[in-house]
Amino acid sequence: MSDKRETGKTPHLITLPTEDREKIFSSALEVLQRTGINIYDKKTLNILGDAGARIDGNRAYIPSKLVEHALESAPKEIQIYTRDGEPAMRLSGSNCYFGNGTDCPNILDPFTGQRRPFLKTDIEKAGILCDALSNLDFVMPTGVASDKSPSTSDIHQFHAMMMNTHKPIIFTSYTPENQRDIIKIAAIAAGGEMELRDKPFVISYPQPISPLTYNREVCEKLRFCAENRIPVICTTAPMSGASAPVTAEGTMVLCLAECLSAIVIGQLINEGTPMITIGIPIVLNMKTAAISFDAPELQLMSTALFDLREFIKLPTWGMAAATDSKIPDEQATITAALSCAFQALGGANLIHGIGCLESGMTTSFELIVLTNEIIGMLRRILRGVNADPEHLAIDVIQEVGPGGEFLTHSHTFDYFRELWDSELIDRGSYEAWAKKGSKSLGQRIREKVKDILENHKPKPLNLEKSRAISEILQIRESN
């Protein structure tokens, strides 16, 4: 698999010219100051009012100076750890990390091929799968546990993932109370509240409502994260033509305004709160009124917003390998490849959504494995070109000379491992492929999924911590 070393210079995709970046950023500031945001939470309104925002009923009008101060005080780099306290992701600059999607109600069963509701055991299997895949850096509770009470299924979903992987977890929560229990579970796994604060392995993902609205639950979640220094994703998902203007540019302005308002609130609650931002503008299919993850405008808007890093300078949030396709077919592959490339080259630090079919309604383990291969190829490109003497190899060329060969030279032995390789992508001869059974990539992927689920053993949490976490689940279920 690909080497994640940071070598050479990472290539970048630039979407917006400088003058357009300024226009979009200043337009978002104007929206916050002139249009404002609706907040249905007295504490948050008071915090904004005390800081200088104009309050009129539930509407808060945020001056540019509050945005500027918030962007200055928010950390420009965030270190995320594994469940065991080891460094896992450094969110800054051009570093990009990939993870699966979240909260899909259905799964495409990897053994029967049938679409059916998610069960908690399926989320456990998703944890095992993601734990085994080297190019997935973080995980999300990929499904909705239909066999658990709707009031606590989000807690069970977090529990199912955390017990089956040591990788960092980005989670959603249905209520502020459930968020607190999820954080309590994470603290037990980390060894205590201070240990979790010092070495966070979880990131919370509350989401304001487009356009420009915060309900009480979102405000409470954001406030809890800020007060406890839990890293939080401050993004929205406005839909062009529905909850946002139909133009890509108007959607970007609204999306940015919403993200900036969340940063302001978080920093006013607790200056220095670690925050990840830039939203995921969604496109509404005007023919079907369905959300479209395959729309090229989604990638255009996302990468254009990433160009605003000169104003934002905070870690960024993106989405890739989520598709409108109903099965992991050629359509899904096109979307996975293009979206991963655009998001990574555009500058997203955390890229989620891998494995989501049907616009987020279904998860495919096969698409997760396929995208793991795509990321491996992409990571080789992201390493860029290294122009140091060893890689330029002038002396090696001199030693070999005209008419020579490099295969047996020690330089080849020293550096050939930098070339990308894969267990699944076939690059051999026709005869070798036929000898192995003439299997398609889809067949090889299905075999790998089943092999991982049957044989991979994630690192377990110790028994004492597991029991303490089980007690929390039992208490919530009994209430």
C-alpha positions in Angstrom: 0.0 0.0 0.0 1.0 3.6 -0.4 3.5 5.3 1.9 2.1 8.2 3.8 5.4 10.0 4.3 5.3 13.7 3.5 7.9 14.0 0.7 8.3 16.4 -2.2 5.7 19.1 -2.9 2.0 18.3 -2.8 0.2 19.2 -6.0 -2.8 21.6 -5.6 -5.9 22.4 -7.5 -6.8 26.1 -7.7 -10.3 26.9 -8.6 -10.8 30.6 -7.8 -8.8 33.6 -9.0 -7.7 35.9 -6.2 -10.3 38.6 -6.8 -13.1 36.1 -6.7 -11.9 34.7 -3.3 -12.1 38.2 -1.8 -15.6 38.7 -3.3 -17.0 35.4 -1.8 -15.5 36.0 1.6 -16.7 39.6 1.9 -20.1 38.6 0.6 -20.3 36.0 3.4 -19.4 38.7 6.0 -22.1 40.9 4.6 -24.7 38.2 4.9 -23.8 37.7 8.6 -23.9 41.4 9.3 -26.9 42.4 7.2 -29.1 39.3 7.1 -27.9 37.6 10.4 -28.7 34.2 11.8 -31.7 32.8 13.6 -30.8 31.3 17.0 -33.3 29.5 19.2 -31.2 29.3 22.3 -31.1 32.1 24.9 -27.7 31.4 26.2 -26.1 31.6 22.7 -28.0 34.8 21.9 -26.7 36.3 25.2 -23.2 35.3 24.4 -23.3 36.9 21.0 -25.1 40.0 22.3 -22.5 40.5 25.1 -19.7 40.3 22.4 -21.2 43.0 20.3 -23.7 41.3 17.9 -27.0 43.1 17.4 -29.9 41.0 18.7 -33.5 41.4 17.5 -35.7 38.7 18.9 -34.1 35.4 17.8 -32.0 37.0 15.1 -28.4 37.8 15.7 -26.5 40.2 13.4 -22.8 39.4 13.5 -20.3 42.2 12.8 -17.1 41.4 10.8 -14.9 42.1 13.7 -16.3 39.1 15.6 -15.6 36.9 12.6 -12.0 38.2 12.3 -11.3 37.7 16.0 -12.8 34.2 15.9 -10.6 33.2 13.0 -7.5 34.5 14.7 -8.2 32.7 18.0 -9.2 29.3 16.6 -6.2 26.8 16.3 -4.7 26.6 12.9 -3.5 23.0 13.5 -5.3 20.2 15.4 -3.6 17.0 16.4 -5.9 14.0 16.6 -4.9 10.7 18.2 -5.9 7.1 18.1 -8.1 5.5 20.8 -4.8 4.4 22.4 -3.3 7.9 22.5 -0.9 7.6 19.5 -0.7 10.5 17.0 -2.9 9.7 14.1 -3.9 12.9 12.1 -2.3 16.3 12.0 -4.9 18.6 10.6 -3.1 21.5 8.9 -1.8 22.6 5.6 -2.2 20.1 2.8 -2.4 17.0 5.0 -5.4 15.0 3.9 -7.1 12.1 5.6 -10.0 9.9 4.5 -12.8 8.1 6.3 -16.1 6.4 5.6 -19.6 7.9 5.7 -22.2 8.0 8.5 -25.8 7.4 9.4 -26.9 5.4 6.4 -30.2 3.6 7.2 -29.5 0.7 4.9 -26.6 -1.6 4.0 -25.8 -3.6 0.9 -25.2 -6.9 2.6 -21.6 -8.0 1.7 -22.6 -11.7 1.8 -26.1 -11.7 0.2 -25.9 -8.6 -1.9 -29.3 -7.6 -0.6 -30.2 -4.1 0.5 -31.6 -4.2 4.0 -31.7 -2.0 7.2 -28.5 -1.6 9.2 -28.1 -3.6 12.5 -25.6 -2.8 15.2 -23.6 -5.9 14.2 -23.3 -4.5 10.7 -21.7 -1.3 12.2 -19.3 -3.6 14.2 -18.3 -5.2 10.9 -17.8 -1.8 9.3 -15.5 -1.0 12.2 -13.5 -4.2 11.5 -13.4 -3.4 7.8 -12.2 0.2 8.2 -9.7 -0.8 10.9 -8.1 -3.2 8.4 -7.9 -0.8 5.4 -4.6 1.1 5.5 -5.8 4.2 3.5 -8.7 5.0 5.8 -7.4 7.2 8.5 -10.6 7.8 10.6 -14.0 6.2 10.9 -17.6 7.3 11.3 -20.6 5.3 12.6 -21.5 4.3 9.1 -25.1 3.1 9.7 -28.2 3.6 11.8 -28.7 0.7 14.2 -32.4 -0.2 13.4 -32.4 -2.9 16.1 -31.8 -0.4 18.9 -34.1 2.2 20.3 -34.2 5.4 18.2 -33.6 7.4 21.3 -30.2 5.9 21.9 -29.2 4.2 18.7 -26.5 6.9 18.1 -24.8 5.9 21.3 -24.9 2.3 20.2 -23.5 3.3 16.8 -20.5 5.0 18.4 -20.0 2.1 20.7 -20.0 -0.4 17.8 -17.3 1.5 15.9 -15.1 2.3 18.9 -15.0 -1.3 20.1 -13.8 -2.5 16.7 -11.1 0.0 15.7 -8.5 2.1 17.3 -8.7 4.8 14.6 -10.1 8.3 15.4 -13.9 8.6 15.3 -16.0 11.4 14.0 -19.5 11.1 15.3 -23.0 12.5 15.1 -25.4 12.6 18.0 -29.2 12.9 18.1 -29.5 15.0 21.3 -27.2 17.0 23.6 -27.8 14.3 26.3 -26.6 11.6 24.0 -23.6 13.6 22.9 -22.6 13.8 26.6 -22.9 10.1 27.0 -20.8 9.5 23.9 -18.1 11.8 25.2 -18.3 10.0 28.5 -17.7 6.6 26.8 -14.8 8.1 24.8 -13.3 9.4 28.0 -13.4 6.0 29.6 -11.7 4.5 26.5 -9.0 7.3 26.6 -8.3 6.7 30.3 -10.1 9.8 31.7 -11.5 13.2 30.8 -8.2 15.0 30.9 -6.6 12.3 28.8 -9.3 12.7 26.2 -8.9 16.5 26.3 -5.1 16.2 25.9 -5.2 13.5 23.3 -8.6 13.6 21.6 -9.6 10.7 19.4 -13.1 11.9 18.8 -14.5 14.8 16.8 -18.1 15.9 17.2 -20.2 16.8 14.2 -23.2 19.0 15.1 -24.8 20.8 12.1 -26.7 24.1 11.9 -29.8 24.1 9.7 -29.7 25.8 6.4 -30.4 28.6 5.8 -28.8 30.4 8.7 -30.6 28.7 11.6 -29.5 27.2 14.9 -31.9 25.3 17.1 -31.4 24.7 20.8 -29.9 21.2 20.3 -27.2 22.3 18.0 -26.3 25.2 20.2 -26.1 23.0 23.3 -23.9 20.5 21.4 -21.6 23.2 20.2 -21.4 24.8 23.7 -20.6 21.4 25.3 -17.7 20.8 22.8 -16.3 24.3 23.3 -16.4 24.1 27.1 -14.7 20.7 27.1 -12.2 21.4 24.2 -13.7 18.6 22.1 -12.7 19.1 18.5 -15.8 20.1 16.5 -16.7 20.2 12.8 -18.4 23.5 12.1 -20.0 23.0 8.7 -23.3 23.0 7.0 -24.8 21.3 3.9 -27.0 23.8 2.1 -28.8 22.5 -1.0 -28.6 24.6 -4.1 -32.2 25.6 -5.2 -33.8 24.5 -1.9 -32.1 25.7 1.3 -29.6 27.8 -0.7 -29.6 29.9 -3.9 -29.7 27.8 -7.0 -26.4 29.4 -8.3 -23.2 27.7 -7.2 -21.8 31.0 -6.2 -24.8 32.0 -4.0 -24.7 28.6 -2.3 -21.0 29.0 -1.6 -21.7 32.4 0.0 -24.5 31.1 2.2 -22.4 28.0 3.2 -19.4 30.1 4.2 -21.6 32.5 6.2 -23.0 29.6 8.1 -19.6 28.1 8.8 -18.2 31.4 10.0 -21.1 31.9 12.3 -20.4 28.5 14.0 -16.7 29.5 14.4 -17.7 32.8 16.1 -20.1 31.0 18.5 -17.5 28.4 19.4 -14.7 30.8 20.0 -16.9 33.2 22.1 -17.8 30.2 24.3 -14.2 29.1 24.8 -11.4 30.8 22.9 -9.0 28.3 21.3 -11.7 25.6 20.8 -10.4 23.3 18.0 -12.7 23.7 15.0 -12.8 22.1 11.5 -14.7 24.1 8.9 -15.9 24.7 5.3 -19.2 23.2 4.5 -20.4 20.6 2.0 -22.7 22.4 -0.5 -25.2 19.9 -1.8 -27.0 20.1 -5.2 -30.7 19.4 -5.5 -31.7 17.6 -8.7 -34.3 19.9 -10.2 -35.9 17.0 -12.2 -36.4 14.6 -9.3 -36.1 16.9 -6.2 -33.5 14.4 -4.8 -30.1 15.2 -3.4 -27.3 14.5 -5.9 -23.9 13.5 -4.6 -22.8 12.9 -8.2 -23.4 16.5 -9.3 -20.1 18.0 -10.6 -21.2 21.3 -9.0 -20.7 19.7 -5.6 -17.0 19.3 -6.2 -16.7 22.7 -7.9 -18.2 24.5 -4.9 -16.2 22.5 -2.4 -12.8 23.1 -4.1 -13.7 26.7 -4.6 -14.4 27.1 -0.9 -11.1 25.4 -0.1 -9.4 28.2 -2.0 -10.5 30.6 0.8 -7.9 29.1 3.1 -6.0 32.4 2.9 -8.9 33.9 4.9 -10.0 30.9 7.0 -6.6 29.2 7.7 -8.4 26.4 9.7 -8.6 22.7 9.1 -11.1 21.8 6.4 -13.9 19.3 6.0 -14.8 17.5 2.7 -16.7 14.7 1.2 -15.8 12.0 -1.4 -16.7 8.6 -2.7 -20.4 9.1 -1.9 -22.6 8.5 -4.9 -26.2 8.5 -6.2 -25.6 5.0 -7.7 -27.6 2.2 -6.1 -24.8 -0.3 -6.3 -21.0 -0.1 -6.4 -20.9 0.0 -10.2 -19.1 2.0 -12.9 -21.1 5.1 -11.9 -19.9 4.8 -8.3 -16.3 4.3 -9.4 -16.3 7.4 -11.5 -17.6 9.5 -8.6 -15.2 7.9 -6.1 -12.2 8.6 -8.3 -13.0 12.1 -9.3 -14.3 13.3 -5.9 -11.3 11.9 -4.0 -8.9 13.6 -6.4 -10.8 16.9 -6.3 -11.1 17.0 -2.5 -7.5 16.0 -1.9 -6.0 18.3 -4.5 -8.4 21.0 -3.5 -7.1 21.0 0.0 -9.5 19.2 2.3 -7.9 17.9 5.5 -10.7 15.5 6.5 -12.6 13.8 3.7 -15.6 11.7 4.7 -18.4 9.9 2.9 -16.6 6.8 1.5 -18.9 3.9 0.8 -22.2 5.8 0.7 -24.6 4.8 -2.1 -28.0 6.2 -3.0 -27.2 9.8 -1.8 -26.4 8.6 1.7 -29.2 6.1 2.1 -27.1 2.9 1.8 -23.6 1.8 2.7 -21.5 -0.6 0.5 -18.5 -2.3 2.0 -17.3 -3.1 -1.5 -17.3 0.6 -2.4 -15.2 1.3 0.8 -12.6 -1.3 -0.3 -12.6 0.0 -3.9 -12.1 3.6 -2.7 -9.3 2.4 -0.4 -7.4 1.5 -3.6 -8.2 4.8 -5.2 -6.8 6.6 -2.2 -3.7 4.6 -2.4 -3.1 5.7 -6.0 -4.0 9.3 -5.1 -1.6 9.4 -2.2 1.3 8.6 -4.5 0.3 11.6 -6.6 0.0 13.7 -3.5 3.5 12.9 -2.5 4.5 15.0 -5.5 8.0 15.3 -7.0 11.1 15.3 -4.8 14.0 17.1 -6.4 16.7 16.1 -3.9 20.0 14.6 -5.3 19.0 11.0 -4.4 15.8 11.3 -6.5 17.3 13.2 -9.4 19.8 10.4 -9.6 22.4 12.2 -11.7 25.3 10.1 -10.3 23.3 6.9 -10.9 22.7 7.9 -14.6 26.4 8.6 -14.9 27.4 5.2 -13.4 25.0 3.3 -15.7 25.7 5.3 -18.8 24.3 5.0 -22.3 23.1 1.5 -23.2 23.2 0.3 -19.6 20.4 -1.0 -17.3 19.1 0.2 -13.9 17.3 -2.9 -12.8 20.2 -4.4 -10.9 21.6 -1.1 -9.6 21.5 -0.6 -5.8 19.7 2.7 -6.3 16.7 0.7 -7.7 16.8 -1.6 -4.7 16.8 1.4 -2.3 13.9 3.3 -3.9 11.6 0.9 -5.7 9.3 0.7 -2.7 8.3 4.3 -3.3 6.4 3.0 -6.4 2.7 2.4 -5.7 1.5 -1.1 -5.6 -1.8 -2.8 -4.9 -3.2 -6.2 -4.0 -6.4 -5.6 -6.0 -5.6 -3.6 -9.1 -4.4 -6.1 -11.8 -1.3 -4.9 -13.7 0.0 -8.2 -14.8 -0.2 -10.2 -18.1 -3.4 -11.7 -19.5 -2.0 -15.2 -19.0 -1.3 -14.5 -15.3 -4.8 -13.0 -14.8 -6.4 -16.0 -16.5 -4.4 -18.4 -14.4 -5.8 -16.8 -11.2 -9.3 -17.3 -12.3 -10.0 -14.4 -14.7 -11.6 -12.5 -11.8 -13.0 -9.0 -12.3 -12.0 -6.3 -9.9 -15.5 -6.6 -8.4 -14.9 -10.2 -7.6 -11.5 -9.5 -6.1 -13.1 -6.8 -3.9 -15.9 -9.0 -2.7 -13.3 -11.6 -1.7 -11.3 -9.1 0.2 -14.3 -7.8 2.1 -15.2 -11.3 3.2 -11.6 -12.1 4.1 -11.3 -9.0 6.3 -14.6 -9.6 8.1 -13.7 -13.3 8.8 -10.0 -12.9 9.7 -9.1 -9.4 10.8 -8.9 -8.9 14.6 -9.0 -5.3 15.8 -7.0 -4.4 18.9 -9.5 -4.9 21.8 -10.3 -2.4 24.6 -9.3 -3.7 28.0 -11.9 -5.5 30.0 -12.2 -2.9 32.8 -13.0 -0.1 30.3 -15.3 -2.3 28.3 -17.4 -3.1 31.5 -17.6 0.6 32.5 -18.8 1.5 29.0 -21.4 -1.3 29.1 -22.8 0.1 32.3 -23.4 3.5 30.6 -25.3 1.7 27.8 -27.4 -0.3 30.3 -28.3 2.8 32.3 -29.5 4.6 29.2 -31.5 1.6 28.0 -33.2 1.3 31.4 -34.3 4.9 31.4 
